């Protein structure tokens, strides 16, 4: 069995780095930046940069964030969304190391990973971050020793709804447990992994009908892992 963890909003609170990078992209593109309060609202449903900028344009048009509306806006504003995404990644690369000190590992994560590493299953990080950024963060936060596998997004060409599914499939493990803070991501993995929602993260809670176990704090995962 492999226990896989998402990175942003689950292991590390990277809201300040993402906020600065998104706003830098918006400003360079000539658009109004967001307040931190509004950014936190948008982050609850935006899995990747593409989602974030589609939502930005949808909000400008005053349309609800339904799947159909977001798909339509994404097609209509495709060039702008793609250019903003490139600007976002450019600014994130520039800000990454500067922001390390401001983006803390969540309370309880280190102690939980230590206990799991000593007694529990093999572990992986599976993230929508590009591989280079993900590995820099894991090194900066001294998290590398806890993980047997690190899977970033660089070698995958997939939409937000498909990315984590393809990443989990690439693990080629018979049994995967996955911890994420985005119900939309967890929904895409139904039937492919045992799913855990990280309540301390950015996302909205899952609906009651979804087959997801809620973790109120990182240590809660220990009660589900059988140790020798």
GUDRENPA-173774 format. One record per atom (N, C-alpha, C): x, y, z. Coordinates in steps of 0.2 Angstrom, whole numbers, plus 5000, padded with zeros to 4 digits. Each point is the difference from the previous one (the first is absolute). Last residue first. Example, Ala and Ser with C-alpha at 12.3 -4.5 7.8 and 13.67 -1.06 7.14 Angstrom:
2
506449895035;500450065001;499650055003;500249725000;499650065000;500450065000;
***
This chain:
228
501449895061;500349935003;500050005008;498250164987;500750005001;500249935003;497950134986;500249945004;500750005000;498450214995;500549964998;500249955005;498350165004;499849964994;500549954997;500350175018;499549955002;499849964995;501550184995;500349945004;499549955002;499450214990;500249954995;500349945004;499550215011;499549954999;500149944995;501550195004;500149945005;499449954999;500050224989;500449954997;500149945004;497750145002;500750015001;500549954998;497749994996;500050065003;500750035001;498949824982;500550015005;500050075003;498149834986;500350075001;500549995006;499149834979;500150005007;500350075002;498449914979;500650035002;500150005007;498349954980;500349945004;500750035002;497750144995;500649984997;500449965005;497950115004;499949944996;500649984997;499850215014;499949945004;500049934996;501450214990;499349995002;499949935004;502350155002;499749954995;499250005002;501550225006;499949935002;499649964995;501650214993;499449995003;499949935002;502550094997;499449994997;499450005004;502450035007;499750064996;499349984998;501249875021;500250034994;499650054997;499749855020;500450055001;500250044994;498849795000;499650065002;500450065001;500349784984;500450045005;499650065002;499249754990;500050074999;500450045006;500149744987;500050045007;500050074998;499649744988;500150074999;499950035007;500849774985;499650015006;500150085001;500149914975;500450005006;499550015006;499249974978;500749994999;500550005006;497650044999;500149944997;500749984998;499450255002;499649955002;500149944997;501150214996;500449945002;499549955003;499350224993;500349974994;500449945002;499050135017;499549974996;500349964994;501450135014;499949935003;499449974996;500650224993;500649954999;499849935003;498550175005;500049994993;500549954997;500050085023;499549954998;499949984993;502250105014;499550024995;499549944998;502049995015;499550055003;499550034995;501449755004;500050064996;499550055003;501349735001;499850065005;500050064996;499949724995;500250064998;499750065004;500749714997;499650055004;500350074998;500149754986;500350075002;499550035005;500749744988;499650045005;500350075001;500949864983;499449975001;499550045004;501950124985;499949965007;499349975000;501350164984;499949924998;500049965007;500250254994;500349975005;500149924999;498850154985;500749994999;500449975005;497750065003;500149944995;500749994999;499550195011;499949955005;500049934996;500150204988;500650005004;500049945005;498250054986;500549974996;500650005004;498250095010;499849944998;500649964996;500150235006;500249965006;499849924998;499550174983;500749995002;500149955005;497850074989;500449944999;500749995003;498550195002;499649955002;500349934999;501050214993;500049995008;499649945002;501149984976;499650055003;500049995008;502149924985;499349985001;499750065003;502449894993;499750054997;499249995001;502549945012;499349984999;499750064996;502349995010;499949954994;499349984999;500650165018;500350024994;499949954994;499250015024;499550004994;500450014994;500949875023;499750074998;499649994994;500949835020;499750004993;499750074999;501749835017;499850074999;499750014993;500649795020;499950024993;499850085000;500649895020;500349954996;500050034992;500050155024;499649974995;500449964995;500750125021;499449975002;499749964994;502050154999;500149945003;499449955001;499950244991;500249944996;500149945003;499550225010;499549955000;500249944995;500950245007;500349935003;499549955000;499850234990;499649985006;500249945004;501050074979;500150065005;499649995007;500049834982;500650015003;500150055005;498049974989;500149945004;500750015003;499450164984;499750015006;500149945005;500949994979;500350055003;499750015007;499149854985;500649975003;500350055004;498150074988;499849955005;500649985004;500350134980;499850045006;499849965006;500749894980;500550045003;499850045006;498449874987;500449965004;500650045004;497650114995;500549974996;500549975004;497550015010;500650044999;500549974995;498049895009;499950044994;500650054998;500249775016;499850075000;499950024993;500649795018;499750004994;499750074999;501849855017;499750064999;499750004992;500449785018;500250044994;499750075000;500749755016;499650064999;500350044994;499849745015;500450054995;499650064999;499249895022;500149984993;500550044997;500249985027;499450004995;500249984993;501450055020;499649945002;499549994994;501750185000;500349955005;499649935000;499350194988;500649984997;500349945004;498150125008;499849954994;500649974997;500350165017;499749945003;499849954994;500950214994;500549965004;499749945002;498550154990;500449974995;500649965004;498650135014;499649944997;500449974995;501050195010;499949945005;499649944997;500250204986;500649975001;500049945005;498050134996;500249964994;500749965002;498850165015;499949935001;500249964994;499650264996;500149975006;499849925000;500850114977;499450005004;500249975007;501850134985;499749935000;499550005006;500650244988;500149955005;499849934999;500750244987;499549954999;500249945004;501350204999;499350025002;499549954999;502449974995;499950015007;499350025002;500649964976;500049945005;499950025007;500150164980;499449985004;500049945005;501850074985;499850065004;499549995005;500549844983;500550005005;499950065005;498650004981;499949935003;500550005007;499550174981;499850015007;500249945005;500350004976;500450065002;499950015008;498849834988;500749995000;500450055003;497850054997;500049955005;500849985001;499350144982;500150035007;500149965005;499649904979;500650045000;500150045007;498049884996;500649955001;500750045000;498050124995;500049985007;500649955002;499750084978;500250055004;500049985007;499149854985;500750004999;500350065004;497749985000;500349945004;500750004999;498850164989;500050025007;500349945004;499649974977;500650055001;500050025007;498349854994;500649974999;500650055001;497850085001;500149965006;500749974999;499350134982;500150045006;500249965006;499249904980;500750034999;500250045007;497849905000;500649955000;500750034999;497550075003;500650045002;500649965000;497949914993;500050074997;500650035002;499749785008;500150004993;500050074997;499649985023;500749974999;500150004992;497950055008;500450065001;500749984999;498449834999;499950054995;500550065000;500049835017;500349984994;499950054994;499150055021;500750015000;500349974994;497749995003;500250064999;500850014999;499049795005;499950024993;500250074999;500249915022;500449964995;499950034993;499450175019;499849944998;500549974995;499950225014;500549954998;499849934999;498750254995;500149955005;500549954998;500050254991;499749944998;500249955006;500750244994;499549995005;499649944998;502050094990;499449994996;499449995004;502250015010;499950064996;499450004996;500649805011;499750055004;500050074997;500949834987;499349995002;499750055005;502350004995;499650034994;499249995001;501549905017;500150085000;499550034994;500249765001;499550035005;500150085000;501549894987;499349994997;499550035005;502249995007;499950054996;499350004996;500649835016;500050065003;499850064995;500449784992;499350015003;500050075003;502149944992;499550004994;499350025003;501849945015;500050074997;499550024995;499449795016;500650024996;499950084998;498349915014;500549955001;500750014997;497750145009;500550004995;500649955001;498250065016;499749964994;500550004994;500450125021;499649945002;499849964995;501250214997;500449945001;499649945002;499050224998;500149974993;500449935001;499750135020;499449974997;500149974994;501850115009;499849945004;499449974998;500650204990;500449954998;499949935003;499050205007;499749974994;500449954997;500950115019;499349975002;499749964994;502050134997;500149935003;499449975002;499850174980;500250005007;500149935003;500450064974;499549985005;500350025007;500650124974;500149955005;499549995005;499750094974;500050025007;500249945005;500950034974;499449985004;500150025007;501749994982;499650065000;499350005003;502049844998;499550004994;499650065000;501549985017;500450004994;499550004994;499049975021;500350074999;500450014994;499249785006;499550054999;500250074998;501649855008;499849984993;499450044998;500850025022;500550034996;499849984992;498649925017;499950074999;500550034996;500249775005;499450014996;499950084999;501849935014;500149984993;499450014996;499950045023;500450054997;500149984993;498749855012;499750075000;500450054996;500949785005;499650004994;499650075000;501549985018;500449994993;499550004994;499050005022;500450064999;500450004993;498849805008;499650054998;500350074998;500749765007;500350044996;499650064997;500349805020;499550064998;500450054996;500449725003;500350075001;499450054998;499449775000;500749995003;500250075002;498050004990;499949945004;500749995004;499650194985;499349995004;500049945004;501649984980;499850065002;499350005004;501049794993;500550045003;499650075003;499149734998;500050064996;500550045004;500249745003;499750065003;500150054995;499849715004;500250064996;499750065002;500749735007;499650065002;500350064997;499949724994;500450075000;499550055002;500349715002;499650065000;500450065000;
***
